């Protein structure tokens, strides 16, 4: 560890808190000299000011700088206009990346929400509900890197006729001795679906927990009233539960969409985006650190940001409506 690293570490750990303490100490002393009414108006902004400064320094400025770099060349020395953005949507390799993200967006979100809802409904009707939910939620306690390593071992492939050390091939060959072992991560017709399966395994527990909480918030009297009116279980589910659960479903779906648009860890660990499995975040990382093309990497980051913003706005508006209703 160099002396410069130690100095910057001390500045971060000791210097920043001391500066904040000194700022608040001086401001609070200054506020004592003004009237109580003025103090009440000013104090919230005084306390929020350091947060605004940090937000501007570590979020707003980098975002603006990234947008500017997206219009520059690879070395950020020359303005090239929309050339980086045009190349993203015309380069065959980038079109494969966008296609992969679309697959993740549609199938990952659809299957995860469906499984989460199904498990939430079914587990709500059994005595061992807590055990079932804890088991399904357990993958969320594992980091995405660890999940990628685990599933990389599970997808291990050995030639036919030899013992299969990969869990998936071992189970399938045990069930059907004639099943040909598959190289799940190397077969280009299967590897993307294999990666999406890992994402579904990770996030189904999250969808289940949120949807289960939404289900428990539905008054039991409404369900009983529907049954007394002659509705069967399917009618109760689709005509009573689903309409009442729609706000929760929207929140879960938009959260999954935001996370899947920036999916990186699983792909990086398991395939590093090779063999046609690249996604937007993975490609952005390669453009920045492998190819040193800062302009194109920034353009990809801008596209990712633009894709996520509408989903975030939808979520914020929905929370705003719920807050005003309360």
C-alpha positions as CSV (number, residue, x, y, z in Angstrom):
1,X,0.0,0.0,0.0
2,X,1.5,3.3,-1.1
3,X,1.7,6.5,1.0
4,X,-0.7,8.2,-1.4
5,X,-3.3,5.5,-0.9
6,X,-3.0,5.8,2.9
7,X,-3.4,9.6,2.7
8,X,-6.6,9.3,0.6
9,X,-7.9,6.7,2.9
10,X,-7.4,8.9,5.9
11,X,-9.1,11.8,4.1
12,X,-12.1,9.7,3.3
13,X,-12.4,8.1,6.7
14,X,-11.4,11.0,8.9
15,X,-11.4,14.2,6.9
16,X,-14.8,14.1,5.3
17,X,-16.7,13.4,8.6
18,X,-14.6,16.2,10.3
19,X,-15.5,18.7,7.5
20,X,-19.2,17.8,7.8
21,X,-19.1,18.2,11.6
22,X,-17.4,21.5,11.4
23,X,-19.9,22.7,8.7
24,X,-22.9,21.8,10.8
25,X,-21.4,23.1,14.0
26,X,-20.7,26.5,12.4
27,X,-24.1,26.6,10.7
28,X,-26.0,25.7,13.9
29,X,-24.2,28.5,15.8
30,X,-25.0,30.9,13.0
31,X,-28.7,29.9,13.1
32,X,-29.0,30.8,16.7
33,X,-28.6,34.4,15.8
34,X,-31.7,34.5,13.6
35,X,-35.4,34.3,14.6
36,X,-37.1,31.0,15.3
37,X,-39.3,31.4,12.2
38,X,-36.4,32.0,9.9
39,X,-34.4,29.2,11.5
40,X,-37.2,26.7,10.9
41,X,-37.3,27.6,7.2
42,X,-33.5,27.6,6.7
43,X,-32.4,24.6,8.8
44,X,-33.7,21.8,6.5
45,X,-31.9,23.2,3.5
46,X,-28.7,23.7,5.5
47,X,-28.7,20.0,6.5
48,X,-29.6,18.9,3.0
49,X,-26.9,21.1,1.3
50,X,-24.0,18.6,1.9
51,X,-26.2,15.8,0.4
52,X,-26.9,18.0,-2.6
53,X,-23.1,18.7,-3.0
54,X,-22.3,14.9,-2.9
55,X,-25.2,14.1,-5.2
56,X,-23.9,16.7,-7.7
57,X,-20.3,15.5,-7.5
58,X,-20.9,11.8,-7.6
59,X,-24.1,11.4,-9.7
60,X,-25.1,14.5,-11.7
61,X,-21.6,15.5,-12.9
62,X,-20.6,11.9,-13.9
63,X,-23.9,11.6,-15.8
64,X,-23.4,14.8,-17.7
65,X,-19.8,14.0,-18.4
66,X,-20.8,10.5,-19.7
67,X,-23.3,12.1,-22.1
68,X,-20.7,14.5,-23.4
69,X,-18.1,11.7,-23.9
70,X,-20.8,9.8,-25.9
71,X,-20.4,12.4,-28.6
72,X,-16.6,12.2,-28.6
73,X,-14.2,9.8,-30.4
74,X,-12.5,6.8,-28.8
75,X,-9.8,8.9,-27.0
76,X,-12.2,11.7,-26.1
77,X,-10.2,14.3,-28.1
78,X,-12.6,15.0,-31.0
79,X,-16.3,15.7,-31.4
80,X,-17.9,13.0,-33.7
81,X,-21.6,13.8,-33.2
82,X,-24.0,10.9,-33.3
83,X,-21.4,8.5,-34.9
84,X,-21.1,6.4,-31.7
85,X,-24.9,6.0,-31.4
86,X,-25.3,5.2,-35.1
87,X,-22.6,2.5,-34.9
88,X,-24.4,0.9,-31.9
89,X,-27.6,0.4,-33.9
90,X,-25.9,-0.6,-37.1
91,X,-23.0,-2.8,-35.9
92,X,-24.1,-6.5,-36.3
93,X,-22.3,-7.4,-33.1
94,X,-24.2,-4.7,-31.2
95,X,-27.5,-5.8,-32.7
96,X,-26.8,-9.2,-31.1
97,X,-26.2,-7.5,-27.8
98,X,-29.5,-5.6,-28.0
99,X,-31.3,-8.8,-29.0
100,X,-29.9,-10.6,-26.0
101,X,-31.0,-7.8,-23.7
102,X,-34.5,-8.0,-25.3
103,X,-34.6,-11.7,-24.5
104,X,-33.6,-11.0,-20.9
105,X,-36.2,-8.2,-20.7
106,X,-39.1,-10.3,-21.9
107,X,-38.5,-13.8,-20.7
108,X,-36.7,-13.1,-17.5
109,X,-39.4,-10.6,-16.4
110,X,-42.3,-12.7,-17.5
111,X,-41.2,-16.0,-16.0
112,X,-39.9,-14.4,-12.7
113,X,-43.1,-12.5,-12.1
114,X,-45.3,-15.5,-13.0
115,X,-43.3,-17.9,-10.8
116,X,-43.2,-15.4,-7.9
117,X,-47.0,-15.0,-8.1
118,X,-47.7,-18.7,-8.4
119,X,-45.4,-19.6,-5.4
120,X,-46.9,-16.7,-3.3
121,X,-50.4,-17.9,-3.9
122,X,-49.7,-21.6,-3.4
123,X,-47.4,-21.1,-0.3
124,X,-50.1,-19.0,1.3
125,X,-52.3,-22.1,1.5
126,X,-49.9,-24.6,3.2
127,X,-48.9,-25.0,6.8
128,X,-45.1,-24.8,6.0
129,X,-45.5,-21.4,4.3
130,X,-42.5,-19.8,6.1
131,X,-40.2,-22.8,5.2
132,X,-41.2,-22.8,1.6
133,X,-40.8,-19.0,1.2
134,X,-37.4,-19.0,3.0
135,X,-36.2,-21.8,0.6
136,X,-37.3,-19.9,-2.5
137,X,-35.9,-16.6,-1.2
138,X,-32.5,-18.1,-0.2
139,X,-30.8,-17.3,-3.6
140,X,-31.3,-13.6,-2.9
141,X,-28.9,-13.9,0.0
142,X,-26.1,-15.0,-2.5
143,X,-24.2,-12.5,-4.5
144,X,-24.6,-12.6,-8.3
145,X,-20.9,-13.4,-8.7
146,X,-21.3,-16.4,-6.3
147,X,-24.5,-17.5,-8.1
148,X,-22.6,-17.3,-11.4
149,X,-19.8,-19.5,-10.1
150,X,-22.3,-22.0,-8.6
151,X,-24.3,-22.4,-11.8
152,X,-21.1,-22.6,-13.9
153,X,-20.3,-25.7,-12.0
154,X,-23.9,-26.9,-12.4
155,X,-23.7,-26.5,-16.1
156,X,-20.4,-28.4,-16.4
157,X,-20.2,-30.7,-19.4
158,X,-18.4,-34.0,-19.9
159,X,-18.5,-36.1,-23.1
160,X,-21.2,-38.8,-23.3
161,X,-20.3,-42.0,-21.6
162,X,-18.2,-40.4,-18.9
163,X,-19.5,-39.4,-15.4
164,X,-21.2,-36.0,-15.4
165,X,-19.9,-33.7,-12.7
166,X,-22.3,-30.9,-13.7
167,X,-25.6,-31.2,-11.7
168,X,-27.9,-30.4,-14.7
169,X,-26.4,-33.0,-17.0
170,X,-26.1,-35.5,-14.2
171,X,-29.8,-35.3,-13.3
172,X,-30.9,-35.4,-16.9
173,X,-28.8,-38.4,-17.8
174,X,-29.9,-40.1,-14.6
175,X,-33.5,-39.6,-15.6
176,X,-33.0,-40.5,-19.2
177,X,-29.8,-42.6,-19.9
178,X,-30.1,-41.8,-23.6
179,X,-30.1,-38.1,-23.0
180,X,-27.0,-36.6,-24.7
181,X,-25.1,-34.3,-22.3
182,X,-25.2,-30.7,-23.3
183,X,-22.5,-28.0,-23.2
184,X,-25.0,-25.5,-22.0
185,X,-22.7,-22.5,-21.9
186,X,-21.0,-23.3,-25.2
187,X,-24.0,-24.2,-27.4
188,X,-25.1,-20.9,-28.9
189,X,-28.7,-22.1,-29.2
190,X,-28.9,-22.7,-25.4
191,X,-26.4,-20.5,-23.6
192,X,-28.5,-17.4,-23.4
193,X,-31.4,-19.4,-22.0
194,X,-29.1,-21.0,-19.5
195,X,-28.0,-17.6,-18.3
196,X,-31.6,-16.3,-18.1
197,X,-32.5,-19.3,-16.0
198,X,-29.8,-18.3,-13.4
199,X,-31.4,-14.8,-13.3
200,X,-34.8,-16.3,-12.8
201,X,-33.5,-18.5,-10.0
202,X,-32.0,-15.5,-8.3
203,X,-35.0,-13.1,-8.5
204,X,-38.0,-15.3,-8.1
205,X,-37.7,-15.1,-4.3
206,X,-37.8,-11.3,-4.5
207,X,-41.0,-11.3,-6.6
208,X,-42.5,-13.9,-4.3
209,X,-41.9,-11.9,-1.1
210,X,-43.3,-8.7,-2.5
211,X,-46.3,-10.3,-4.1
212,X,-47.0,-12.4,-1.0
213,X,-47.1,-9.1,1.0
214,X,-49.6,-7.7,-1.5
215,X,-51.7,-10.8,-1.2
216,X,-51.9,-10.6,2.5
217,X,-53.0,-7.0,2.2
218,X,-56.2,-8.1,0.4
219,X,-59.1,-8.3,2.9
220,X,-60.2,-11.9,3.4
221,X,-63.8,-10.6,3.6
222,X,-63.7,-9.7,-0.1
223,X,-62.5,-13.2,-1.1
224,X,-65.2,-14.8,1.1
225,X,-67.9,-12.6,-0.3
226,X,-66.9,-13.6,-3.9
227,X,-67.0,-17.3,-3.0
228,X,-70.4,-16.9,-1.3
229,X,-71.6,-15.3,-4.5
230,X,-70.7,-18.5,-6.4
231,X,-67.3,-17.6,-7.8
232,X,-64.9,-20.5,-8.1
233,X,-61.2,-20.2,-7.2
234,X,-60.1,-19.3,-10.7
235,X,-62.8,-16.5,-10.9
236,X,-61.7,-15.3,-7.4
237,X,-58.1,-15.2,-8.5
238,X,-58.6,-13.4,-11.9
239,X,-61.5,-11.2,-11.0
240,X,-60.8,-10.2,-7.4
241,X,-57.2,-10.9,-6.5
242,X,-55.5,-9.8,-9.7
243,X,-57.1,-6.4,-10.0
244,X,-56.3,-5.6,-6.3
245,X,-52.8,-6.9,-6.8
246,X,-52.1,-4.9,-10.0
247,X,-50.2,-2.0,-8.2
248,X,-47.9,-4.5,-6.5
249,X,-47.4,-6.4,-9.8
250,X,-46.5,-3.1,-11.5
251,X,-43.9,-2.3,-8.8
252,X,-42.3,-5.8,-9.0
253,X,-42.3,-5.8,-12.8
254,X,-40.7,-2.4,-13.1
255,X,-38.1,-3.2,-10.5
256,X,-37.2,-6.4,-12.4
257,X,-37.0,-4.5,-15.7
258,X,-34.6,-1.9,-14.2
259,X,-32.4,-4.7,-12.8
260,X,-32.4,-6.8,-16.0
261,X,-31.5,-3.8,-18.2
262,X,-28.2,-3.5,-16.3
263,X,-27.6,-7.2,-15.8
264,X,-23.8,-7.8,-15.8
265,X,-22.5,-10.0,-13.0
266,X,-24.0,-13.4,-14.1
267,X,-22.9,-12.9,-17.8
268,X,-19.4,-11.7,-16.9
269,X,-18.7,-14.6,-14.5
270,X,-20.2,-17.4,-16.6
271,X,-19.3,-16.5,-20.2
272,X,-17.8,-13.0,-20.2
273,X,-20.2,-12.3,-23.0
274,X,-18.6,-14.8,-25.4
275,X,-20.4,-17.1,-27.8
276,X,-23.2,-14.6,-28.4
277,X,-24.2,-14.0,-24.8
278,X,-23.1,-10.3,-24.5
279,X,-25.6,-7.9,-22.9
280,X,-25.5,-4.1,-22.9
281,X,-23.7,-3.7,-19.6
282,X,-21.1,-6.3,-20.5
283,X,-20.4,-4.7,-23.8
284,X,-20.1,-1.3,-22.2
285,X,-17.4,-2.8,-19.8
286,X,-15.5,-4.3,-22.7
287,X,-15.6,-1.1,-24.8
288,X,-14.3,0.9,-21.8
289,X,-11.6,-1.4,-20.3
290,X,-10.7,-3.9,-23.0
291,X,-10.9,-1.8,-26.2
292,X,-10.3,1.6,-24.6
293,X,-13.1,3.1,-26.7
294,X,-14.4,5.7,-24.2
295,X,-16.7,7.4,-26.7
296,X,-18.6,4.2,-27.6
297,X,-18.6,3.0,-24.0
298,X,-20.2,6.3,-22.9
299,X,-22.7,6.1,-25.7
300,X,-23.8,2.6,-24.6
301,X,-24.1,3.9,-21.0
302,X,-26.3,6.8,-22.3
303,X,-28.6,4.4,-24.1
304,X,-28.8,2.2,-21.0
305,X,-29.7,5.3,-19.0
306,X,-32.3,6.4,-21.5
307,X,-33.9,2.9,-21.4
308,X,-34.1,2.9,-17.6
309,X,-35.4,6.4,-17.0
310,X,-39.0,5.8,-18.3
311,X,-39.4,2.8,-16.0
312,X,-38.1,4.8,-13.1
313,X,-40.5,7.7,-13.8
314,X,-43.4,5.2,-14.0
315,X,-42.4,3.8,-10.6
316,X,-42.0,7.3,-9.0
317,X,-45.4,8.4,-10.4
318,X,-47.1,5.3,-9.1
319,X,-45.6,5.8,-5.6
320,X,-46.7,9.5,-5.8
321,X,-50.3,8.5,-6.5
322,X,-50.2,6.0,-3.7
323,X,-48.8,8.6,-1.3
324,X,-51.5,11.2,-2.2
325,X,-54.2,8.6,-1.8
326,X,-53.0,7.8,1.7
